[in-house]
Amino acid sequence: MSQSSANAANADYPIYGSLGVTFLEFPLVQDLATSDAEVIVSGVPFDMATSGRAGARMGPSGVRAASINLAWEGERWPWDFALDDHLNVADIGNVRFKHGEPQTLVDNLEAHILDIVKAGKNPLTIGGDHFITLPILRSVAKEHGPVALIHFDAHTDTYSGGSQYDHGTFLHHAVEEGIVDTQHSLQIGIRTNFTREGYPFEVLDGAWVGDNGPQETLKKIKQRVGDKKVYVTFDIDCLDPAYAPGTGTPVAAGLTTDCALKIIRGLQGLNLVGMDVVEVSPAYDHAEITSLAAATLALEYLYVLAANKQK
């Protein structure tokens, strides 16, 4: 990251911290300008915006640790190529902020993501609670304009009340700020109350996805998104708690991991400009089930980017 951007974000506080295990054992990079990585993995250990169980601040470390189970050499099922042969990926560590001062997270994260996208690289971010998607979208939109959003979640996150730092309001603010192209965006897996009349997003709720399956879901996604630039945000509570118990606001009757992975794999051909996986709370997990699901979803996104390069 450039020194000017770091100073602009927060002159008195560093953006990056130390890191032990990197995601999928990818190399650790500290200087975007000299890195040939096409995708930059970042962690955002922030959960000050949660309304349920805290603990998502440990998500980046939990997902990185679980990802070691996926760090295989060569081809990986169901793909017929090795990821490293077609895509350069690096982990840049965690975005830092002053705990108790959430605006420092906003400033540092916006500056960090803007540096990534201006360098022509694709950001893959591990949260943290879902509030982090708002500053990410702001920076992505500065480079790409308003993006189509594919939003996997049990909740709409379009609620208008509460604090400005609230994981249930990030999409309300994103719409108000004009950084999301609502006409080409949709939400998948929703199973909490909202009013459909006049609602700006197409919604494929949890019951619809369960009844119709991943292929019909992908048809709806591609019809809605078209050729627009697309950002993907995946709240792990989109999955049923049987597949993702380690999260702050679990809701029954969600997607299976198999269904979600098939949908992510099917995003091939879309103009993908970034992804985040959020709301993993390892303290409520069992045998790393949730962290492993999150790591696998992120890995499948990387394979989609690699497959797109070959077309």
C-alpha positions in Angstrom: 0.0 0.0 0.0 1.3 3.5 -0.8 2.4 5.6 2.1 0.2 8.5 0.9 -2.9 6.3 1.1 -2.0 5.0 4.6 -1.5 8.6 5.8 -4.8 9.6 4.3 -6.5 6.8 6.0 -5.2 7.3 9.5 -1.9 9.1 10.0 -1.3 7.8 13.5 -2.1 4.2 13.1 -0.7 1.4 10.9 -3.1 -0.4 8.6 -1.4 -3.9 8.7 -0.6 -6.2 11.5 1.4 -9.4 11.9 0.2 -12.6 10.4 0.9 -16.3 11.2 -0.8 -18.6 8.8 -1.7 -17.2 5.4 -4.8 -18.2 3.4 -4.1 -21.5 1.7 -0.4 -20.9 2.4 -0.3 -18.3 -0.4 2.8 -16.0 -0.1 2.5 -13.0 2.2 2.9 -9.7 0.3 3.5 -6.3 1.8 3.9 -4.1 -1.2 1.2 -4.2 -3.9 3.4 -2.2 -6.3 5.9 -5.0 -6.6 3.6 -8.0 -6.4 2.5 -9.9 -9.5 -0.5 -11.3 -7.6 -3.8 -10.9 -9.4 -5.9 -11.5 -6.3 -5.1 -10.1 -2.8 -6.5 -11.8 0.2 -7.1 -9.6 3.3 -8.5 -10.2 6.7 -10.7 -7.8 8.6 -11.0 -8.9 12.3 -13.9 -6.5 13.1 -17.1 -7.4 14.9 -18.1 -4.2 16.6 -21.2 -3.9 14.4 -22.8 -7.2 15.4 -26.3 -7.4 16.8 -26.2 -11.0 18.0 -23.3 -13.2 19.2 -19.9 -11.5 18.9 -16.8 -13.3 17.8 -16.5 -12.7 14.0 -13.3 -10.7 14.7 -11.7 -14.2 14.9 -13.1 -15.1 11.5 -9.9 -14.3 9.5 -7.7 -16.4 11.7 -10.2 -19.3 11.8 -10.7 -19.3 8.1 -7.0 -19.1 7.3 -6.3 -22.0 9.8 -9.0 -24.2 8.2 -7.8 -23.4 4.7 -4.7 -25.4 5.3 -6.8 -28.5 4.8 -7.4 -27.3 1.2 -3.8 -26.4 0.3 -3.3 -29.3 -2.0 -0.8 -29.5 -4.9 -2.0 -30.1 -8.4 -5.6 -30.5 -9.6 -8.4 -30.3 -7.1 -11.9 -31.8 -7.6 -14.0 -30.9 -9.4 -11.6 -28.8 -11.5 -9.3 -30.2 -14.1 -6.4 -27.8 -13.5 -4.2 -26.6 -10.7 -5.1 -23.2 -9.4 -1.5 -22.0 -9.2 -1.0 -22.7 -12.9 -3.5 -20.0 -13.9 -3.9 -17.5 -11.1 -1.4 -15.7 -8.8 -2.8 -15.1 -5.3 -1.2 -13.5 -2.3 -2.2 -12.8 1.3 -1.6 -9.2 2.6 -2.5 -9.9 6.2 -5.1 -8.1 8.3 -6.4 -4.5 8.0 -5.8 -2.9 11.4 -7.8 -0.3 13.3 -8.2 1.1 16.7 -10.5 -1.1 18.7 -13.3 1.0 20.2 -13.0 3.5 17.3 -14.8 1.9 14.4 -14.3 4.9 12.1 -10.6 3.9 12.0 -11.7 0.6 10.5 -13.8 2.4 7.8 -10.9 4.7 6.9 -8.2 2.1 6.8 -10.4 -0.5 5.0 -11.5 2.0 2.3 -7.9 3.1 1.7 -6.7 -0.5 1.6 -9.3 -1.8 -0.9 -8.9 1.3 -3.1 -5.2 0.5 -3.4 -5.9 -3.1 -4.4 -8.4 -2.2 -7.1 -6.4 0.7 -8.5 -3.5 -1.7 -8.8 -5.7 -3.8 -11.1 -6.1 -6.6 -8.6 -9.1 -8.5 -7.3 -9.9 -8.2 -3.6 -10.9 -11.3 -1.6 -11.7 -10.3 1.9 -12.3 -12.4 5.0 -14.4 -10.9 7.8 -15.3 -9.9 10.3 -19.0 -9.0 10.5 -21.0 -7.9 7.5 -20.6 -4.1 8.1 -17.1 -4.4 6.5 -18.8 -4.8 3.0 -19.9 -1.2 3.0 -16.4 0.4 3.0 -15.3 -2.3 0.6 -18.1 -1.4 -1.8 -17.3 2.3 -1.6 -13.8 1.7 -2.8 -14.8 -0.9 -5.4 -17.4 1.6 -6.8 -14.8 4.4 -7.0 -12.8 2.3 -9.5 -15.6 0.4 -11.3 -18.7 2.5 -10.7 -21.9 1.1 -9.1 -21.6 -2.7 -9.2 -24.1 -5.5 -9.5 -24.2 -7.3 -6.1 -24.8 -11.0 -5.5 -25.6 -11.1 -1.8 -25.8 -14.5 0.0 -27.4 -14.1 3.4 -30.2 -15.1 5.7 -31.0 -11.4 6.3 -31.6 -8.6 3.8 -29.3 -6.1 5.7 -31.3 -3.3 4.3 -32.6 -2.1 7.7 -32.6 1.6 8.1 -32.5 2.0 11.9 -29.7 1.6 14.4 -26.1 2.8 14.5 -24.2 3.9 11.5 -21.9 1.0 12.4 -24.4 -1.9 12.1 -24.0 -5.1 10.2 -27.7 -5.2 9.4 -27.7 -1.8 7.6 -24.8 -2.0 5.3 -26.9 -2.5 2.2 -29.3 0.2 3.1 -26.4 2.7 3.1 -24.9 1.2 -0.1 -28.2 1.8 -1.9 -28.5 5.3 -0.4 -25.0 6.1 -1.6 -25.6 4.8 -5.1 -22.7 2.3 -5.1 -24.8 -0.7 -5.9 -26.7 -1.2 -9.2 -30.0 -2.5 -7.7 -31.5 -3.3 -11.1 -28.9 -5.9 -11.7 -28.4 -7.2 -8.1 -30.1 -10.0 -6.2 -30.1 -11.6 -2.8 -29.9 -15.4 -2.2 -31.0 -17.4 0.8 -33.1 -14.8 2.6 -35.3 -16.1 5.3 -36.2 -13.2 7.4 -39.0 -10.7 7.0 -39.0 -7.9 4.4 -41.6 -6.2 2.2 -41.4 -7.3 -1.4 -43.6 -4.5 -2.8 -41.2 -1.8 -4.1 -38.2 -3.7 -2.9 -35.2 -2.8 -5.1 -33.5 -6.3 -5.2 -34.6 -9.5 -6.8 -34.8 -12.0 -3.9 -34.4 -15.8 -4.2 -35.3 -16.7 -0.6 -34.0 -19.8 1.2 -37.2 -21.8 0.5 -37.1 -21.0 -3.3 -33.4 -22.0 -3.6 -34.1 -25.2 -1.6 -37.0 -26.1 -3.9 -35.4 -25.1 -7.2 -31.7 -25.9 -6.7 -28.4 -24.4 -7.8 -29.0 -24.6 -11.6 -32.2 -22.6 -11.6 -30.7 -20.2 -9.1 -27.8 -19.6 -11.5 -30.2 -19.0 -14.4 -31.8 -16.2 -12.3 -28.5 -14.8 -11.3 -27.1 -14.6 -14.9 -30.4 -13.1 -16.2 -30.3 -10.4 -13.5 -26.6 -9.6 -13.6 -26.0 -9.7 -17.4 -22.6 -8.3 -18.4 -22.3 -5.9 -15.4 -19.4 -5.8 -13.1 -20.2 -8.0 -10.2 -19.2 -8.0 -6.5 -20.1 -11.1 -4.4 -20.7 -10.9 -0.6 -21.3 -14.2 1.3 -22.6 -14.0 4.8 -21.9 -17.5 6.2 -25.3 -17.6 7.8 -26.8 -18.0 4.3 -25.9 -21.7 5.0 -28.2 -23.7 7.3 -26.8 -23.8 10.9 -26.2 -27.6 10.4 -23.5 -26.6 7.9 -22.4 -23.4 9.5 -23.0 -23.3 13.3 -20.2 -20.9 13.9 -21.9 -17.6 13.2 -23.5 -14.8 15.2 -27.1 -14.8 13.9 -27.9 -18.3 12.7 -31.3 -18.9 11.0 -32.7 -22.4 10.3 -33.7 -23.7 6.8 -30.7 -22.3 4.9 -28.7 -23.5 2.0 -26.5 -26.6 2.1 -22.8 -26.2 1.6 -23.1 -28.3 -1.5 -25.7 -26.0 -3.0 -23.8 -22.9 -2.2 -20.6 -24.3 -3.7 -22.4 -25.3 -6.9 -23.7 -21.7 -7.2 -20.3 -20.2 -6.7 -18.7 -22.5 -9.3 -21.5 -21.6 -11.7 -20.5 -17.9 -11.6 -18.0 -18.6 -14.4 -18.4 -16.1 -17.2 -19.4 -13.2 -15.0 -17.3 -10.1 -14.7 -16.3 -10.6 -11.1 -14.5 -7.7 -9.4 -14.3 -8.9 -5.8 -15.7 -11.1 -3.0 -15.9 -11.2 0.7 -16.9 -14.0 3.1 -18.1 -12.7 6.5 -19.7 -13.5 9.8 -17.6 -16.6 10.7 -17.5 -16.8 14.5 -15.1 -19.7 15.4 -16.1 -19.6 19.1 -19.5 -21.1 18.1 -18.1 -23.6 15.6 -17.6 -27.3 15.9 -14.6 -29.1 14.3 -14.0 -26.1 12.1 -17.1 -26.9 10.1 -18.0 -23.2 9.5 -14.4 -22.0 8.9 -13.8 -24.9 6.4 -17.0 -24.0 4.6 -16.0 -20.3 4.3 -12.5 -21.2 3.2 -13.9 -23.6 0.5 -16.3 -20.9 -0.8 -13.4 -18.5 -1.1 -11.3 -21.1 -2.8 -14.0 -21.9 -5.3 -14.2 -18.2 -6.1 -10.5 -18.2 -6.9 -11.0 -21.2 -9.3 -13.8 -19.3 -11.0 -11.5 -16.4 -11.6 -8.8 -18.8 -12.9 -11.4 -20.5 -15.2 -12.5 -17.1 -16.5 -8.9 -16.3 -17.6 -8.9 -19.4 -19.8 -12.0 -18.4 -21.8 
